[in-house]
Amino acid sequence: MGRLSRATWVYVVAVAVTAAILIARGPLGSIDWPMLAVLAILFLICESSSASGGPRQFTWSPSYAATLASVVLLGPVGAAIVGTVAALRLRRGLLVVQRLFNGGMYALSAYAAGAAFVALGGQPGIPDQASFPEIIGPFAVAALVHLLVNHGLLRGVLWLTRDGDQASNALGRLDLRLMLSDLGYAAFGLLIAALWQVVGPFAPVLVLIPLFVARWAIGQYTAQQKAYEAMMAALCKAVETKDFYTRGHSERVSRGSAMLAREIGMRPGRLEAITYAGMLHDVGKLGVPTKLLQKSGRLTEEEFAAIQLHPMRGLEIVREIGFLDEALAGIMHHHERIDGRGYPLGLAGDEIPEFARVIAVADAFDSMTSTRSYRGARRVDEAIAELRKWSGSQFDPALVDAFVTALEREGWQRREPVVPPPGGSAEGVTARDHDDPTAPLWVESR
Amino acid sequence: MDSGQVLVIVAAGLLAVAAIAQTAVVGIVQVGDAVAFGSLVALGELLRITLPGNRESAPIAAAGALGYALLLGMGEQPAVHSALQVIVITAGGMIVGALPHVAAGRPAKLAGMASRLIAVACVAFAFRPLARIPEIRGHWWAALPVMTLLVVLAWFVDAVIGALIRTEELPARFSVALWDELRVQLPLGVAVGASALLIAFSSEVMGLAAVWVFTGPLLVTQVAFRRYVGIRSTYLETVRALSRMTEVGGYVEGGHSRRVSVLAVAVGRELGMHEPELLELEYAALMHDIGQLSLRDPIPGGATVLVSSADQRRIAELGADVIGQAGVLDQVADIVRRQSEPARGAEPEPPAASRIIRAANAFDDLVGNSADRDRASAALERLRLGTAAEYDPGVVEALSRVVGRRALSRA
């Protein structure tokens, strides 16, 4: 955050002062201070736990449970005091102004929720059996008020501190799903309040433990998935090290396949699988003797057959991985052609699995936009023209169109222009890239 | 099936039969609650998950059964069911929940169920008499510590039984197996224990609704765990599969990486390594030859034991670089890098995993896929001769024990 505008300062100070005035007006005499202390500590733990930033598809706001429990147990003023604790959030690098705003924001939204709860007939205090189910109505409204005030104040500060673009992005993230999940967390507040009667201050501890364990597990999952992807990419790179010109090919094909898959609206599970399939599509090249891949003259039919075997070799390697079958089919058939003249099986049209058709487009495109020993890298528009030229014979026309649309929107991060390796011998490079549609392999005819 | 598993299943079976016989005589009390908890157990058994290390777990069933064992009252009514009734309801729920698994052709996993039933029975026998004492029933500060203690006990009993079974199955040392078991079960055990307490306490305020309300967070936890375990095993499968790249490329003999990893893990277990170390060892062993991919020409026969130590070092370095690029298995990269160093005399000493892989790799290079016992003992002899410098004597001894056991089981 750079220098703050005067308007931001005014806004933050106004929020904090309003909160302070509301708390000072009291009444403070009737507050159960030990209970408040427990809830404040709880709130601080919850608020600090969200600092580490969880995975994207998982919202984490257990502090809502703590605030709403305070609303029921302590009433508006007590809940507002609990809210001010947000200023103490255990995280380094927070500016004073941020702390001031956080404390003020949570105090104000808790106070508003408390006021709504009382206005609708809710009785602050430990609820007993007789309070149910009447308490549910006021509680639900209180949770909603808390949510709206909280998000409203947050939007205000985002709008003041960021330029238009970023603000609308950030606001876009405060979507309905997030609000619903926040309400879900808020519901745990009522459970905490209800349990206070039977286990006292251990109620919040018991209620929140399963949630924290769930968060831990999701964190583990995300970490493992990242590690997995990094490891797979590293192993695929190992395959490419031998050939200077094809380095990074697997990763770019993976990215290109994913881009195309998103464009045609694949669901997340398949999207993930095709990302992996794109990454692994050429591992079978290892089964082809290097000298064949690097041969510059004509290939004999036997040699060509050996090259054609590489998708099958790839399948052999990855078969045991618990992927979707589709990913395996994608690897096996990525050199089939729409007109049926591809390999290994010579499938045509719709017989070719969708994954394979997607990978074929991304594969050829990356090959064309990368430097090869026998030609320079093509420009993106030239490569698109080539894709269009082979559309309908080699590639699925619908996929070529979708790929071009996605390219125009997202661009293509292609390989840096390659300087041939020092020593400059022709040895160790691919003479004819088998993925390159513009340079078909020469096969001796008998 | 091992005798340990049979013993556990028989014990749980006898317990269930005795409980059913007794309950048949006196009848089931508070039938509504019993049915609710029984269905929760059945649901949980239906939604089993597998934890790392192929351990079976049914967190929702466990929480339901423990909650029932710890129940103080339902609404205004005190809970008066006996420990035997808890066993009957838990066993019944488990059987109902396991039926769909059996119908779908999946194994019933009796040992896991038996272990859970015994753990629940311990808690029920300890707590049901206490639940009638007014001091415990009336004061949460008296009940909470007792309940917490019992939930910890259940976790411990389950882990001890699991460790006993694994000690025999693998084989492993009991102390090591117990520690691994406790560690793997801890996060989920905490969630299960907390949920069980929540269900037990909140039933007094909220009635039966509590049973379902507090299953919610546990369900989320379980889904998260399932995904975590799923990606973990895909990860291992992928490394296993991709380690075969060196074989398909003709760099090493077919099956070499897999055989070395199996042998290395067995030796590591023999030496008392814990599961996280074993996992790193397995990864490193699978990928110990990955550096050969960077060689232009495959080594004849791929046997790294026969090439010069400079070449060995280069392959190890290249392999470690490949793994290090991912930036997530730095420990594994280090193990792979240092496998080329002689086990003795190097400063600092190479990690145990590196020494194990060095010996296992040499053994497999010499023996290969052959089951010939003379060839194996000649290879062991050669490794023993190398214990002055090349190989770690402790590792070689453990390896010869593993190989000896294998020959026995083949014979």
Chai-1 contact restraints between the chains, C-beta under 6 A:
chainA,res_idxA,chainB,res_idxB,connection_type,confidence,min_distance_angstrom,max_distance_angstrom,comment,restraint_id
A,A194,B,V205,contact,1.0,0.0,6.0,A-B,restraint_1
A,L195,B,S202,contact,1.0,0.0,6.0,A-B,restraint_2
A,V198,B,W140,contact,1.0,0.0,6.0,A-B,restraint_3
A,V198,B,F201,contact,1.0,0.0,6.0,A-B,restraint_4
A,V198,B,E204,contact,1.0,0.0,6.0,A-B,restraint_5
A,V198,B,V205,contact,1.0,0.0,6.0,A-B,restraint_6
A,V199,B,W140,contact,1.0,0.0,6.0,A-B,restraint_7
A,V199,B,F201,contact,1.0,0.0,6.0,A-B,restraint_8
A,G200,B,W140,contact,1.0,0.0,6.0,A-B,restraint_9
A,L206,B,A194,contact,1.0,0.0,6.0,A-B,restraint_10
A,L206,B,L197,contact,1.0,0.0,6.0,A-B,restraint_11
A,L206,B,L198,contact,1.0,0.0,6.0,A-B,restraint_12
A,I209,B,A194,contact,1.0,0.0,6.0,A-B,restraint_13
A,P210,B,A191,contact,1.0,0.0,6.0,A-B,restraint_14
A,P210,B,A194,contact,1.0,0.0,6.0,A-B,restraint_15
A,P210,B,S195,contact,1.0,0.0,6.0,A-B,restraint_16
A,P210,B,P217,contact,1.0,0.0,6.0,A-B,restraint_17
A,P210,B,L218,contact,1.0,0.0,6.0,A-B,restraint_18
A,P210,B,T221,contact,1.0,0.0,6.0,A-B,restraint_19
A,L211,B,P217,contact,1.0,0.0,6.0,A-B,restraint_20
A,V213,B,P187,contact,1.0,0.0,6.0,A-B,restraint_21
A,V213,B,V190,contact,1.0,0.0,6.0,A-B,restraint_22
A,V213,B,A191,contact,1.0,0.0,6.0,A-B,restraint_23
A,V213,B,T221,contact,1.0,0.0,6.0,A-B,restraint_24
A,A214,B,V220,contact,1.0,0.0,6.0,A-B,restraint_25
A,A214,B,T221,contact,1.0,0.0,6.0,A-B,restraint_26
A,A214,B,A224,contact,1.0,0.0,6.0,A-B,restraint_27
A,W216,B,P187,contact,1.0,0.0,6.0,A-B,restraint_28
A,A217,B,A224,contact,1.0,0.0,6.0,A-B,restraint_29
A,A217,B,F225,contact,1.0,0.0,6.0,A-B,restraint_30
A,A217,B,Y228,contact,1.0,0.0,6.0,A-B,restraint_31
A,I218,B,A224,contact,1.0,0.0,6.0,A-B,restraint_32
A,Q220,B,Y228,contact,1.0,0.0,6.0,A-B,restraint_33
A,Y221,B,R227,contact,1.0,0.0,6.0,A-B,restraint_34
A,Y221,B,Y228,contact,1.0,0.0,6.0,A-B,restraint_35
A,Q224,B,I231,contact,1.0,0.0,6.0,A-B,restraint_36
A,Q224,B,R232,contact,1.0,0.0,6.0,A-B,restraint_37
A,Q225,B,I231,contact,1.0,0.0,6.0,A-B,restraint_38
A,A227,B,V328,contact,1.0,0.0,6.0,A-B,restraint_39
A,Y228,B,I231,contact,1.0,0.0,6.0,A-B,restraint_40
A,Y228,B,Y235,contact,1.0,0.0,6.0,A-B,restraint_41
A,A230,B,A326,contact,1.0,0.0,6.0,A-B,restraint_42
A,A230,B,V328,contact,1.0,0.0,6.0,A-B,restraint_43
A,M231,B,A326,contact,1.0,0.0,6.0,A-B,restraint_44
A,M232,B,T238,contact,1.0,0.0,6.0,A-B,restraint_45
A,A234,B,V322,contact,1.0,0.0,6.0,A-B,restraint_46
A,A234,B,Q325,contact,1.0,0.0,6.0,A-B,restraint_47
A,A234,B,A326,contact,1.0,0.0,6.0,A-B,restraint_48
A,L235,B,L242,contact,1.0,0.0,6.0,A-B,restraint_49
A,A238,B,I290,contact,1.0,0.0,6.0,A-B,restraint_50
A,A238,B,L293,contact,1.0,0.0,6.0,A-B,restraint_51
A,A238,B,V322,contact,1.0,0.0,6.0,A-B,restraint_52
A,T241,B,S294,contact,1.0,0.0,6.0,A-B,restraint_53
A,L286,B,M245,contact,1.0,0.0,6.0,A-B,restraint_54
A,L286,B,V248,contact,1.0,0.0,6.0,A-B,restraint_55
A,L286,B,G249,contact,1.0,0.0,6.0,A-B,restraint_56
A,G287,B,V248,contact,1.0,0.0,6.0,A-B,restraint_57
A,R313,B,V248,contact,1.0,0.0,6.0,A-B,restraint_58
A,I317,B,A241,contact,1.0,0.0,6.0,A-B,restraint_59
A,I317,B,R244,contact,1.0,0.0,6.0,A-B,restraint_60
A,I317,B,V248,contact,1.0,0.0,6.0,A-B,restraint_61
A,V318,B,A241,contact,1.0,0.0,6.0,A-B,restraint_62
A,E320,B,E237,contact,1.0,0.0,6.0,A-B,restraint_63
A,E320,B,A241,contact,1.0,0.0,6.0,A-B,restraint_64
A,I321,B,E237,contact,1.0,0.0,6.0,A-B,restraint_65
A,I321,B,T238,contact,1.0,0.0,6.0,A-B,restraint_66
A,I321,B,A241,contact,1.0,0.0,6.0,A-B,restraint_67
A,G322,B,T234,contact,1.0,0.0,6.0,A-B,restraint_68
A,G322,B,E237,contact,1.0,0.0,6.0,A-B,restraint_69
